């Protein structure tokens, strides 16, 4: 069975995340990397709603998740070296890298997973930034 990697903050787990996990599970067993608090602050310029440990616990218990772990504090691509995913599933709104930039970064680490972008699930209703502002 193939290993599918998903990554994210997963603040306030909602039906959009559940749909994301379900879509990813169609490709294989899903391993989730939960962003560290420091990474969320750096990339999203805000503090997460919940601690990294709390977010990790919720994701680990989510349906369609085979395994969940925290990301690396300094190098968010480092866990991929150990996991060696067959597929990386990106959410519709994940824009830290373009797919080509991500492929280039992974190639430097001798990793060549297939990278796919999954569809949104009611993005005007179930998107973390929208829910956070309510």
N, C-alpha and C positions, 0 to 999 in steps of 0.2 A: 504494500500500500504506500502511496506517495505521502510525503510530508508537506503540508501547506502551512506557511508562516503568515500570520497576521500581526500587525503592530498598531499600537495606538495608545491614547491616553485612557480611553474607556471610562471617562468621568460620567457619573450618573447613568449607568447601564440602562439602555432604553431599547424599544423595539427595532430601531434602526441598527443597533449593534447586533441584536439577536439575528436579524435578517442577514447581516454581513457574515456572521459566524456560520449560519445555515448555508449560505451560498458557497462559502469557502469549503465547507465540509463535503460538498459534492465532488471536490477534486482529491480528497484524501483526508488523513487525520490532521486536525488543526492544532497547531502550537501557537499560542498567543504570547507576544512580548508586550508587557505593560510598561509604558514610559515611566521613567523615574521622575520624581517631583522636580529635580533640577533641570531635566530635559524639557519638561512642560514649560517651566518658567522661561527657559532660554528660547525655545522654538515658538511658543504661543504668547510670550510676553504677559503671562498671567499665572497666578497660583491655581493649582488644581482644586476642585471642590472637595475632594476626598484625598486622604493620604495614599501614597503608592501601595502600602500594605493592604489597605481597605479595598482599593481598586483591584489589586491582584487577587484577593480572596473572592471577590464577586465574579471576576472573569473566570477563575479556576472552577467555580461552581456552575458556570453557564452551560446551557445545552450546546452540544456540538464542539466543545473544547476538550481536546485530548490532554493537553498540558498547558500550563501558563507559568510564566516566569517574569521577573523584573528585568528590564534592560540594563545595560552596562552604564555606570555613572559617567564615564568619559567618552566612550566610543560606542554609539548606538548600533553600529554594524558588527561589533565584536561577537555577540551571541550567535550570529549567523554562521560564523566559522565553526562553531561546535555543532549547531543544529543541522547544517548542510541541507537546507530545504530544497525540495524538488520544485516547489512553486512558491512565489510570494504573491499574496493576494492583497492588493491595495484597495482602500475604500474610494468611493467616487470623489471624495473631497481631500484626499491626502496629497499634498503638494510640496512636501519638503524637498523632494527630488522629482525631476521628470523621470519617466521610465528609462530613457537613454542615459541620463546621469547616474541613476541607480545601477544600471547594467555596467557602466564604466567603473564605478566604485567597487562593485562586487568582483569584476574581472581582475582587478588589482589584487584581490584576495583569493584568486583562483576558484571563484564560485560562479556558476552559470545557471542559476535557477530560471525557470520560466516566470515571467512577471505578467500578472493579469490585473486588470482593474474591474472591480465588481460594480454592479448597478446600485443605484440609490434606492432606498425604501422610504417613500413619502418624505422627501427631503425638506419640504416646507413645514413639516410637522415634527419629524423625528431627526433632528440634527442637534448635536450637543450645544452649539452656540446659541441656537434659538431657545432651547429648553432652559439654558442657564440664565437667559435674560428675562424669563417669565417669572 
